[in-house]
Every structure is written in structure tokens, then in C-alpha cells.
Amino acid sequence: MSSKVVTLLSGERMPLLGLGTWQSPPGAVQEAVEVALDAGYRHFDCAYFYQNEAEIGAAFQKKLVEGRLKRDELYVVSKLWNSFHAPQDVKPAFLESLTRLKMDYLDLYLMHSPMGFLNINGELMPQKDGLLLYSDVDYVDTWQAMEKLVDEGLVKSVGVSNFNISQLERLLSVCRIKPAANQVELHPYLTQPELVEYCKSKGIVLIAYSPFGCPARPFPTEENSPVPLLENPTVNEIAQKHGKTSTQVLIHFHIQRGIAAIPKSITPSHIVENAEVYDFSLTPKDIQTLEGLNCNMRFIKWNVLGLETHKHFPFSDQ
Ligand SMILES: NC(=O)c1ccc[n+]([C@@H]2O[C@H](COP(=O)([O-])OP(=O)(O)OC[C@H]3O[C@@H](n4cnc5c(N)ncnc54)[C@H](OP(=O)(O)O)[C@@H]3O)[C@@H](O)[C@H]2O)c1
């Protein structure tokens, strides 16, 4: 059976299965988190950008007050949005997430991406003439402000998201606290073997986002897109062989290799289904077959609004 937790460079233990919350509307996310807590989820992937942290916090609060859950059993993650990369903006943005989540510390705080935007009254996507307004803040300076949150006991571990190998390399060469995790898009259509190997060699734990290929993605589907991951016949075949579902196989593909997975769902039956992943194992051949589906397909389009011209744009393949 696969391990349920992974130990980070900080020494903290992170549950490998988490609940994603992007595009979980405020009106539905509280119930989703409560269902997830009852189904055994302990890791919750949140972000300032998702604009639903207050409702997630209400679910935590309800279960904590009922006495059915202790704070130290939860693993709460949030992310610093791109508009708050200036060192003086880091702590206020963090505190806003902390307050909305009704917590007095977070377990993991991630830099959402290496790309800073201008902070114009806290706008999430500051634009002029349809183009995003970048800031020239260096993510290393942002990181140093995040390290201070650890010093102050406000967060147990810090990490990054959407960083490529050279950005990680640069951060590692100057940081005081090493990034504990890098959260990136990972699934059989985007296996990123070099990044996986690099992070493993440095002890940086990967967190796989969009493990199902984000079927409800708000981006246009490219003409050459492969069949949706959840409908892929190879994935379905492996699932059938194990008497499991495709989503359970896609989650196991990561957790079996010590990579965390954070599937999003607001549908109670899906939330429960996605947690039933500890009663089977994929064979090395299954893993190899799934890896063979790689076609470098990124479903999350970061090249929106011309973002590929940002000097810290991490995806040369977009
Ligand atoms: N760091 C970053 O930049 C970044 C970027 C993207 C995502 N993320 C994180 O990763 C999380 C997951 O990624 P994602 O939201 O892009 O997509 P995903 O987890 O790949 O897919 C979510 C979709 O799958 C559906 N689904 C879930 N369980 C299912 C099941 N058992 N059967 C059939 N359909 C199912 C969901 O619908 P229902 O809700 O109806 O179940 C939803 O439409 C996000 O929510 C977010 O927390 C981070």
C-alpha cells in the first residue's frame, strides 16, 4: 500500500492526497470541504486567487468547533498571488488568506508563480489595453519575505508553484530556507520527467495540479488536443483491470511515486470516490504505460494576455 504522507525538507509531514479548490464556487465549497473532511481528506489546496478562502475557513471552523477535528490534523495550503510579489506586500496578502481561512498559522505557503504583477489596489489581473501589467520584482526578493513568515511562526513550510528547473536552481543557490514543494501541472499527458527527477534529487516534493487534466478548464481546447484524460481508453483499461475508476488511477499515478495530488471536486460522490485510493497498487508496467501517454500537453494556459513575454515566464513550451 502507498504511504499516505510525505516528509518535507522542513521536517513537516504532508498528506499526499489533497482537495483542490480552484473554480469551487463560494456557495458550494463549504459543503465540499465538509464532505471531504468526513471522507478523510486532511490536505486542502487553497489560494488567495481562488476568492473562496472565507467559505473554506468556515468549513474548518465548523468541524473544529464541533470537536471532531484538531487543528494539527489539518494540512492547510495557500498561495501568494502574483500581484503581491513586492516584499512589503507579502505579509499583508498572507495575513488576508490566514484570516479568511480562520487559522492562526498555515502549514504550507506557496508562491503561486514566479511572475509578479503590479499591485494596483490589489487587482488580481491588473491590465492596460488588454495586457497584463507586470512588476519587475525578482522572485528571490519575494521568497526572502516569505522566509520571514516562517521565522515569525506564521507558516510551517514555504514552497513555490509553476517554477521551472532553472528558477528552482537559482532560488536554491541563494535561499536561506529551501522550498519544500513545487506545485505544477502533472498527469499522464504532461509527465515532466526532467522536472520530477530534478525535484527528487533536491528533496523538493512535487504537488500535481490538474491531475484529471482540468476537464472544466476555462481555456479553449486546442485543435490537436488528445482525448480527455478521463476518457482515455488506456487509463480506463488500467482502471478496469484493478476494479477502480479512472480518477482513482490518475491519483495513484502520483501518490505511488511520492508526489502529492490535489484533485478538485464539489460533487460529494466524486469527493468520496477520489479518496478511495489506498486499497490497490499500480504495477510498474501500469506506471510505464501511463507515462507513455505523455504528449507535453499543458491544459492550464499561463500564456493568457501575453504573459509569455514576462521575464520570469516559466514555460518555454507555451
Ligand atoms: N498552482 C497552480 O497554478 C494551480 C493551477 C491549477 C490548479 N491548481 C490546483 O489544483 C487543483 C486541481 O486541478 P483542477 O481544478 O485544474 O482540475 P482537476 O482536479 O484535474 O479536475 C477537476 C474536474 O474534475 C471533475 N471531477 C473530479 N472528480 C471526478 C470524478 N471522480 N469523476 C468525474 N469527474 C470528476 C470535477 O468536477 P466536480 O467538481 O463536479 O467533481 C472538475 O470539473 C485546483 O482545484 C487547484 O487547487 C493549482
The ligand as an ORCA input file, in Angstrom:
! r2SCAN-3c Opt
* xyz 0 1
  N      -0.757     26.228     -8.663
  C      -1.466     26.443     -9.751
  O      -1.136     27.292    -10.574
  C      -2.702     25.632    -10.000
  C      -3.278     25.614    -11.287
  C      -4.403     24.811    -11.481
  C      -4.927     24.069    -10.436
  N      -4.364     24.131     -9.179
  C      -4.917     23.364     -8.035
  O      -5.129     22.013     -8.433
  C      -6.497     21.670     -8.222
  C      -6.949     20.602     -9.187
  O      -6.807     20.982    -10.532
  P      -8.010     21.451    -11.471
  O      -9.069     22.062    -10.639
  O      -7.418     22.275    -12.541
  O      -8.578     20.164    -12.185
  P      -8.701     18.581    -11.928
  O      -8.573     18.283    -10.487
  O      -7.793     17.932    -12.905
  O     -10.189     18.327    -12.413
  C     -11.303     18.824    -11.719
  C     -12.538     18.460    -12.524
  O     -12.737     17.042    -12.495
  C     -14.069     16.771    -12.073
  N     -14.020     15.565    -11.246
  C     -13.480     15.448    -10.002
  N     -13.611     14.191     -9.544
  C     -14.254     13.492    -10.505
  C     -14.699     12.149    -10.586
  N     -14.471     11.287     -9.599
  N     -15.345     11.770    -11.725
  C     -15.567     12.650    -12.734
  N     -15.158     13.948    -12.702
  C     -14.517     14.365    -11.597
  C     -14.512     17.975    -11.297
  O     -15.907     18.142    -11.346
  P     -16.782     18.133     -9.969
  O     -16.348     19.334     -9.178
  O     -18.175     18.166    -10.421
  O     -16.433     16.837     -9.287
  C     -13.807     19.114    -12.029
  O     -14.540     19.523    -13.145
  C      -7.200     23.020     -8.352
  O      -8.512     22.976     -7.888
  C      -6.264     23.895     -7.573
  O      -6.453     23.692     -6.183
  C      -3.246     24.883     -8.969
*
